[in-house]
Amino acid sequence: MPMPNERHRQAVALAYQENERAPRVVAKGYGELAERIMAEAHRQGIYVHDAPEIVALLMQLDLDAEIPPRLYQVVAELLVWVFELSDEGLKRHD
């Protein structure tokens, strides 16, 4: 069980493939594990969004679980944010 101060550092990684119905949780953790998840995301050029309220909701899901329909809207907004930051989104605006 994480120490109380480690609960402030938490991370959830989502993945989505075209043949899936919804994004799913592929990694999650507190403290040092959260830092490793974020470091790996940065290393691979994956965008990281700091939204503690969303992370708190996603932390309640099991690993490999699809996000529930009640979170579709908020996750869709995050995906739009990622697309806008991506090279493809930036090229589209040129």
C-alpha positions in Angstrom: 0.0 0.0 0.0 1.5 3.4 -0.9 2.5 5.9 1.8 0.1 8.9 2.1 2.6 11.3 0.4 3.1 8.9 -2.5 -0.6 9.1 -3.3 0.0 12.6 -4.6 2.2 11.1 -7.4 0.0 8.8 -9.5 -0.1 8.0 -13.2 -2.4 6.0 -15.5 -1.5 5.0 -19.1 -4.2 4.4 -21.7 -3.9 2.7 -25.0 -6.4 2.5 -27.9 -6.4 0.4 -31.1 -8.8 0.7 -33.9 -10.3 -2.8 -33.3 -11.2 -2.0 -29.7 -14.4 -0.4 -28.5 -12.7 2.1 -26.1 -9.3 3.0 -24.7 -8.0 0.7 -22.0 -5.8 1.0 -18.9 -2.4 -0.5 -19.7 -0.4 0.8 -16.7 -1.1 2.6 -13.5 0.7 3.2 -10.2 1.7 5.4 -7.3 5.0 7.0 -6.2 8.0 5.6 -7.9 6.0 3.5 -10.3 4.0 6.5 -11.4 7.3 8.3 -12.1 8.6 5.4 -14.2 5.3 5.3 -16.2 5.7 9.0 -16.9 9.4 8.7 -17.7 8.7 5.9 -20.2 5.9 8.0 -21.8 8.3 10.9 -22.2 11.1 8.6 -23.5 8.7 7.3 -26.2 7.4 10.7 -27.1 4.0 10.1 -25.7 2.1 13.2 -24.5 1.4 13.4 -20.8 -1.6 15.4 -19.5 -1.8 16.4 -15.8 -5.4 16.0 -14.8 -5.5 14.8 -11.2 -9.3 14.4 -11.2 -9.3 12.2 -14.3 -6.3 10.2 -13.0 -8.2 9.5 -9.8 -11.2 8.1 -11.7 -8.9 6.0 -14.0 -7.0 4.7 -11.0 -10.2 2.9 -9.9 -10.2 0.7 -13.0 -8.4 -2.6 -13.3 -5.4 -3.1 -15.6 -6.5 -4.0 -19.1 -10.0 -2.7 -18.4 -11.7 -0.5 -21.0 -12.7 2.9 -19.8 -16.4 3.0 -18.9 -18.9 4.9 -21.1 -19.2 7.6 -18.4 -15.6 8.6 -19.1 -15.9 8.6 -22.9 -16.4 12.3 -23.2 -13.5 13.4 -20.9 -11.1 10.9 -22.5 -12.2 12.0 -26.0 -11.3 15.6 -25.0 -7.9 14.4 -23.9 -7.4 12.6 -27.3 -8.3 15.8 -29.1 -5.7 17.6 -27.0 -3.1 15.0 -27.9 -4.0 15.1 -31.6 -3.7 18.9 -31.6 -0.2 18.6 -30.0 0.9 15.9 -32.4 2.8 16.5 -35.6 -0.2 15.5 -37.6 -2.4 18.1 -35.8 0.2 20.8 -36.1 0.6 20.1 -39.9 -3.1 20.3 -40.4 -3.1 23.9 -38.9 -0.3 25.1 -41.3 
